[in-house]
Amino acid sequence: MIFFRKTVNLEKLKDKIDKILIAAVIPSFLEKGGGLFSKSFEEIEKSRHKNPYIARNTLIAETGQKIKLSEFLRNIAELGYTKVWEAERKGEFSQRGGIIHVFPINSETPCSIEFAGNYIMEITPSIPLTLRGRANSDAPLKIRGARGVMKSSVGYEIEFRLGDYVVHLDHGIGIFRGENENDFIIEYAPPKDRASSPDILYIPKHLIKKLSPYLGFKKPAIHRLGTPTWSFTKKKAKEDIIAFAKELLKTLAERRGLERPPYESFYELEEELIADFPHEYTPDQKRVLREIFEDMAKPDPMDRILTGDVGFGKTEVAVLAAFRAVLNKKQVAVLAPTTILADQHADVFKRRLCAFGVEVERLTRLEIPESLKKIFKKAGEGKIDIIIGTHKILTKDLKFKDLGLLIVDEEQKFGVLHKEKLKKELPSLDILTLSATPIPRTLNLALSGLRKISSIETAPESRLEIKTYTLPKNQKIIKEAIRFELQRNGQIYFLANRIHKIPALLDELKSLKIKMRIGILHGRMNEEMIVRTMHNFRERKIDLLVSTTIIENGLDLSNVNTIIVEDSTKLGLAQAHQLRGRIGRGEKEAFAYFLYPAQKLKEKAAERLEALERYSWLGAGLELAKKDLEIRGAGNILGRAQSGIAFRIGLNLYFELLKEAVGELKK
């Protein structure tokens, strides 16, 4: 790819550039890996002369070019760039007198364009404020051992960037400053008598296991070398963690001590159900199904988390687990967070299991009182095998004859009391939790060895990575993204964060003057209208659905392959990932546009958006959960007392010590 006429070394900020290409913020140019940007600069210039579309949507700035500053600013704005105070992200530009800073979407680096009168005097690369002092840090440095990427004892890749905080097991928290041929370089705080010069520690690469990323707080205190502070901190933390582990194990002891009859295998019937699935099971699906069946074959009640990105086949695995429970004459409850998702799950379970005579019922607010009475009566008599519903399943009026398995979908949508209700009533209940992005509390317990976790990390063969873009909000990108999707006969989700914003957004969409059928969906509509709107959208009677976050859970529509989030700063990281998962369910390439008001982007919102774009590959849900953990901090996860310990030693080491403590106490 050629974006600058000459190659630029970012460490030499005085390097001058003859020409620079600035591409419009439109879908066809956002994917810079091929097409136009795979050509040489000369070929692009020729294309601009021959192709009016390319000429209209690109700009070439050249040293010595005669152009008024005001005209250049107008051209940049017409390409869809948003004016901000400091151009730090793609699609932004800023002005300081006669100097324009612009961050082209087709570049990994912003540039400065300096004017003298009506001429461009100089073009140089610049580094945004967020990266200054960290030259060349935008490429992650993966620490590799003899077998590839090293994994920590809590099961994920060790990945450092220059300037990241790290924890050395023997020396405490420092700053990663790169590597040489033999060592990793860690910076520690200077001694008190040397205020300006920090201590440097060289870690031989074969001692990689001594290092781990610091996770949990933005700016921890850096330790000094050669003092007893770190040893004392670690010793005190371990004592407190052991006490905490005793409390955790005490609460789990009742369930762990219970037994129930092991589930038998019905191989022929189960294989028949698998063969009836229209797609080939992925190796990961087969593995996690085996892990779940092994749990069910034991006398101990199962409590397993199943993670995997949306569309990776978690629901199909849940269907098989439910089928085994039913074949063993047990009833199954499937708890879903919304009526829309419960309705969809009911359709899926009925379609997959009806040929085997399995009785499936839906239990939501859509059921009329007469239907509810029948469902309650039949459940109590054992005439319903599987009930799928929302919080209605937890009502005191519903009594199962012999409930054996509880499947909880998207558990982050349920409070602790909701999830514990059935556990208390039926302590030996088997529990399978489905989650595309595990919440930090769950992740904590899973990584600490207190709950079992299975992960579907590979996508079905037909799935493609969702192209994710975080951009300043502008009408050009919205218009072009909608037009692009409609031209390929697809449908669009347009997300409004607040219901009161919907009328203004409808006016904005109408002003684009694109012929399309628009629908509206939000939580204040009655349940019947919600389900009817979704059915119309599913039947392609609606082209663009303006919706709140009500769509974030479990919808499976293969023709919807563009989502536009009007203000993504209001979303949590896990929530944004869930919304992205609403698209890309078919064989078409999908596009997610997370827009933001450029003038109001706060630091944590920027972190979330950066993580969302960085972790966009298929199966990145678990990595996003870890990043969410880092951004939110430990205070919301462990409680006040334990968050103080995590602050001092970092969550990675905290988890490792907790895991060790649990192992020792179990013995």
N, C-alpha and C positions, 0 to 999 in steps of 0.2 A: 504493500500500500504506500502511496506517495501523497502526503498531505502538504509537506514543505518542499520547496524547490531544492534545497540543500539539506543534508543530514545535520541534525542538531544534537550537540552534547548538552544535556540539561544542567550539568554542573558548571558549564561556562555560559552564564546568562548573557554575556555580551555578544555571543554568536549572532550574526545577522542572517536574515532570511530574505532571499530575493522575492519569492512569491509564496502566497499561502492560499489554500482553497478552503472556503467556508461553505458548507452544505446546509440546505434548509432543514428545519426540524420537521421532517415528514417521514412516514413509515418506510417508504422505499429507500431512504438514505440512512435510516437509523442502523440498519444491518450493514455495517461497513466492511464486513469480511469478504465481500465479493462484488460482482457487478461493476458499477462505475469506478469504485475505489480500488479495484484490482489493476486498473490501467495506470500507465505512466502519466506524469503531469501533462506531457505534450498531447497524449491521446485524449485526456479530459478536455483540454483546451479546444481540440478539434471537434469533440462531441458537443461542446457548447455552441459552436458555430453552426453545426448541422441540426441539432435537436433543440427546438424552442423550450421544451419542458425542462431539460437540463440547464439551459441558459437562464430560465426564469427562477430556478431553484438552487442555483449555486452562485457564488461570488468569488472572484479572484482579486486579491489585494496584492499590489506589486510596488516595490520600492521605486520611488520617482513618479508614480502614477498621479495624474492630475485629477483631483476630485475634491469637491467641497466636503468639509467635515460633516455638515448637516445632511448632505446627500448620502454620505457613507452610513451615518447613523440610521437614516430612514431605510436604506437598503438592508441593513442588519435586522432591523425590526420587522421588515416585510418577510424576511426569511424565517420568522418565528422565534427569534431570540428575545429574551426577556431582560430588561434593564434592571440591574441590581446595584447595591453599593460596592460589592466586591465580587467579581466573576470567579467563583470557586468551583462551579459545576457545569457540566455540559449544557449547552442551550442558553447560557447567560452571557451578558456583556455589561461593562461598566465604563464610565468616562471620568477622567481626571484632567480637566482642561483640554489640551490638545492630544492627550494620550488615551487611546481606546484599548481596553482589555477585553478580549473575547475568547470564549472557550468553545471551539467548533465541536459539533457532535461527531465529526469524522476524525478527531484527534484525541490523543491521550493527554495532551498538554495545552493549556491556554497560551495565548500570545499577546504581545503588546504592539500596537500600531501607533506610531507617533507621527503627528501632522505638523507641518510647517507651512502656515498659510493654507493654500488649496492643493498642497502636494503631500503625499505620503513620504516622509523623510526616512523612516527606519521601521523595520519589523524584527522583533526579537521574541524568543520564547520567554514565558514567565511562569512562576510557580505560584499557585494559589496559597492564600494564607494558611489553609489547613495542612499544607505539605511543606511549608518553608522550614528549613532546618532538618528536613528528612529527605534529602535528595535521593532519587531513585528508589524510594521506599514503596512505590505503588505496586511493585511486583512482590508477592509474598515469597519469603524464603522458607522453603520446606526442608526440614532437617531430615536427612536420609541416612539410614543405616545400611547394612549389607543386604537386607531383604526389602529395601524400598523405604516407604515412609514409616518412621518410627511411631509406635502407638504407646500411649501412656497406660498405666494400670487401670484407668477407668475407661479405656476402650476407644479412644479417638485419636486422630492424627495430631501430632505436635506440629504446630505451624506458627512461626514467629515472623514478625515484620520488624524492620529497624525502628527502634524507639519503643517497642512493646515492653511491658513489665513482665519479668520472669521470676520464678522462685527456684533457688538452688537449695537442695535439701539440707546442706550443711551451713550455708552462708546467708540464706534469707532472700529478700526481695531486692532485685536490681533491675537494670535497664539493658535490653539486648542491643548491642552496638555492632553486630555483624560477625564475620568469621574470617579466619585466614585458612591456610592449607590444613593446619592441624588442630586448630582451636576455635571455640566459640568465645566471643568477647562480651563480657558483662561489666557494666559500670555500676559502682556502688558509691554511697555518700562519702564525701571527703572527711578526714579526721577534723576534730574541732579546731586544731591549730593550723588547718590548711583550708581556708574558706573557698578558694577558687578551683582547686584541682581535685577532681574526684578520683577514687581508687578504681583500678581496672583489674578484673580477674579473668584469666585465660583458662577456659575449661577444655581439657582434651576431648576430642570428639568421641572417643570410646566411652566416655563417662556421660553420654547423653541422658541416661536414665536418671541422673541427678537433677535434671532441669525439667521444668514444666511451665506452661504459660500461667501468668497470674490472672485469675478470673474472678470477677465479682464487684470491683469498685474501680472507678475511673482513675483516681490518682492516689495510690497507696503511699505510705511512708517508705522511703528507701533505707535499707539497713547499712550500717557501717561494718567493714571487715575487722576481724580481730577483737571483737567485743563479745561478752557472754549474752547480749540481749536476745539474739535469735534463738539460742539454745534454751533460754528461760521461757521465751514466748512459745516455742514449740512444745516444751514439756508441760506448761500450764494448759495449752490448748488440748493436748492429748488427754489430760486428766478430766477436763470439762467434757470432751467428746465422749469419753467412756461413760460418764454419768448420763449423758444424753442418750447414748446407745442403749443403756439399761432401761431407760424409760420407754424408748421405741419398742424394744423387744418385749417388754412387759405388756404393752397394748396389743402386740401381735401374738402373744403366747396362747391366748384362748383359741384363736383360729388354728394356730399351728398344732395344737394338741388334739384337735377334733379329727374324726375320721368319718368317711362315708363310703358306701360300696363303690368299688372301682367301675368305671364304664367299660363295657365290652365293645369289641370291634365288630362291625357288620360289613365285612370287606366287600362283598359282592354288591350290596345296595349302595354303599358309599362310592365305589368305583363307577357304578352306573350313573350316579349323580354328577360325578366329576366329568365323565365322558359326555354328559349332556350339556356341559358348559361350552358356549360357542367359541371360546378362545383356549389356546394351549396354556396350561399353568406354567408360570415362570419357576425357575429353580428355587427362588426365594419363597414363593408361595408354598411349594412342596415342603421346604425345610420348616417354615413356621407352622404349617399344618401338622407336621410330624411332632414338633415340640409341644403343641397344644394337645394332641392326642396322647402323647406320653404323660402329660400332666393329668389328663382325664383318666388314664389307666391306673394312676396311683390312688391309694386310699385317702391321701391328704387333699383338702379342698384347693382348687386352683385359684391363683390370683396372678394373672399375667397381663402385661401391657403389650398390645400389638401396634407398632408404629409403622408408618409408610405413607408416602405422599398420596394425595388424592388420585384415584385412578390406577393405583398400583395393585388393587385386588384385595383390600382388607375385608370388604363386605362379603366377597365370595368365600373367604376363609371362615368368616363368622357363620355363613350359611351352613358350611360343612360341620362346624362345631355344634351348631344348634341341631342339625340333623342327627348327629351321634347321640346327643342328649335325648332327643325324642325317641330314637330307636331303643334307648334304654329306659323307656317309659317315664321320662322326666319332662316337666314343662319348662319352657324357656321364656324369659322376659327380655325384650330388646328396648332399651331406654334411649330415646333420641331427643335432642334439645328443642326441635321445632316441629310444628305440624307439617310443614313442607317436607322435611326429611323423614318424618315418621310415615307419611303418605308414600314417599318414594320407596322406603325400605319395605313397607307392606306389599307394594307391587312386586318388588324383586323377590322377596321370600315366597310369595304366593306363586309367582311364575316358575321359580326353581323347584318348589317342593310339592306343587299340586298333584303331579303325576304319581307321587308316592303316598297320597292320601293324608298328608299332613295338614291339620286344621290351623290356619293362620288368621288372626283377627287384628284389626287396627283399633287403638284406643286413644282418641284425641278429643278436642272440644267440638269436632265436627259431628260426632255421634249424638243422635237424639236420645232423650232420656229412656225411651223404650228399648233402644239398641243397647244402651249401657247396662240396663237391668239384665238383658239376655246374656251379654258378655260376662258380667259378674257371676251369674248363675252357672253358666257353662264352665267357666274357669274353676269355680269351686267344686264342680262335679268331675273335673279332669277331662272335659270334652273338647277343650281348646289346647292345642299343643304349644303354640307360639303366640304371644301377645306382643305387638309392637306399638309403642306409643310414647307420649311425652310424659310430663310429670303426673299425668292421670294414672299411670301405672302405680304410683306411690300412694294413691288414695287408700284410706282405711277400709273402703267398701269392697276393694278387690282382694279376695282371698284365693290363693292357689291351692289346689289339692296336693300337688307335689312338685314345687318349683325346684329345679336342680341347677339351672344356669342363668346367670344374669349377664347380658351383653350391654355395655355402656358405650355409646358412640359419642365422640367428642366430649370427653369427660370434663374439659375445662369449662364447659357451659353449665355444669352442675355444682352446687355448693357442697361442702363437706357433709352437711346434714342429710341432703338428698341421697348421696352415695352410701352413707352409713346406715340408713333406715332399714333396708332389706338385709344388710349384713347382721344387724343386731337381732332382727326377727328370725333369721335363718343363718346362724353362724357357720354352718358347713356348706353354704352356698358356693358354687363355682362362679368365678368372676372373670370375664374377659373384657378388657378395656381397649377400645379402638381410638387412636389419636394420630392425626397427620402431623401435628407439632406438639410433642409432649410439653405440658406445662412444667415450669421449673420445679415445683414441689414433687411432682411425679418423677421427673428426671433425677432429682436428688435421691429419692428412695430407690429408683431402679439402679442407678450407678453405685449405690451404697450396698447393694446385695440384699436389700430388704424386700424387693419385689422382682419378679422375673420379667425380662423384657425380650420381645422378639421384634426384629426389624425386617421389613420388606424394602430392600434398598435398590433393587433393579426394576426398571419400568418394563411393561410389556413391549414386545418388539415394535409395535406400531406407534408407540408414544414418542413424541418429539419434545425437545426442551422448549419451554415457554420463553420467548424473547421478552425480557423485562427491561423497561426504561423508566428512569426517574427523571422528570423534566419540570421546569417551571411551567405553570399553567398558561396556555395561550390558545386563542381560537383556531389558529392555523393547524396545530397538531391535532386538536379535537376533530376539526372538519376533515382533515386528510385521513385520520385513522378510521373514522366512520365510513367515509367514501371507499377507502381501501377494502374494508370488510364487506360492505354491501356489494361491491363489484364482483366479489367471488361468492355471492349468494349466501353469505354468512350472517350471523346475528351478533348483537353487542349487548354487554352489560355496561350500564353507565351508573356509577355509584355516587350517591349523594350521602354525605355523612349525617345529615339531619333532615327530618321530615319537612321542617319549615323552609329548607332551601330548595325543595323540589319545584315550586312554581317559578322561581327565578331561573332555575336550570332549564326548565321547559321553554322559557322565553329565549334563553341562549341557544338552545338547540334549534328552535324555529328560525332564529336569525341566520343560521347557517344555510338555509334554503336548500336543504337536501330532502328529496322525496323519500320518506320512510314512515313506517307505522310505529308509533311510540306507545308503550305501555308503562304503567306505574305500579310499584309494589312497595308497601311498607307495613310496619307492624300495627298501625292503627286501623287498617282495613279489617273488616270482619273475616273470619276464617274461610268462609265459603268463597268470598271474593278473592282472597289470596290464592286458594287452590285453583279457582277458575282462571285467574290471570296466568298462573304457572302452566296450566294445561294449554292455554292459548299460545303461550310462548313456546311450549314444547311442540305444538302443532304448527309452528312457524307462521302464526297469524299476526305476530308482533316482530318487528325487525330490531328495535332497540328498547331495552327495558331499563327505565330509570328506577333505581331501587336503593334502599338503605342496606345495611349489613345483614338484613334478614336472609340474603342469598348465600351467606358464607359457608353454610354447612351442607355438604353431601349432595348437592344437585349434580346430576349427570346428564348433560345435554351436549351431544357431540357436535352440533352445528354452531355452538356459541364459542367463538375463538378469538374474540377481542374483549378486553375489559378496560374501561377508562375510569380511574378513580379521581374524582374532581379535586379533593383535598386529602392527600394521603398522610398529612402530618397528624391527623386525628386518629390514625389507626395504630394499634399495637403491632409488633412485628409478627407474632403468631397469627393475628387476625388478618394482616395483609397477605401472609403466605396462604392462608385458607382461601381468601378471595381469589388469589391468583390461580388456585387449584380448581376454580369453577370452569376454567377454559382449558383447551388442549386435550379434550377427552376423546377426540376423533383422530383422524389421520392427517388433518391439515395443520400447518404451522400456526401457533397461537401467539398473540401479542398482548402484553400487559403494560399499560401506561399509568404509572403512579405520578400524578401531577401534584404540585405544591405551590402555594403562594410564595414567590421568591423572597419577598421583603420580610416575611415573618417566620423564616425557617430557624427553629431553635436547635441547639446542639444535639439533644437527644433524638429529635425528629430526624436530623441529618444522619445520625448514626444508624437509625432504623432503616432509612432509605438506602444508605450505602450497603448495609448488610443484605437488604432485599435484592439489590442488583447483583451483589457479589455472590450470594448463595442462590443462584437461579437454576442450577442444574437439576435434573430429575433425581429425586431422592434426597434433597437437601434439608428436609424437614427437621431431622435430628440436629444438624449443625445450626439451624436457625434457633432451635430451642436453647442451645448452649449460648448463642449470641444474645438471645432474649434474657437469659439468666444474667449475663454480664451487664447488660444495659440497665436492667431493673434493680440489680443489686440483691444482696442476700437478705436484706431486712424484711422483704415481703415473703420470704421462703421459709426461713428457719426460726423466726421469732427473734425478739430483741436480744435475748441472752446469747443465742448461738450466732447471730449476725456479727456481734462484736469479735468473736473468735475468728470467723471467716474473714473479717476485715484484716485481721493481723497476719493471717497465714495464707490467704487466698483460697478460693473454693476448690481448686484442683487438689491441693494438699489436704484440705478439710475432708473432701470425699474419700481420699485414700485412707486417712486416719480413721474416719468413721467406718469404712469398710473393714479395716484391720480390727477395730474394736468389736464390731459385730461378730467377725469370725472368731475372735478369742472368746467372747462371751458365749457363743454357741457351743464351743468345746466344753 
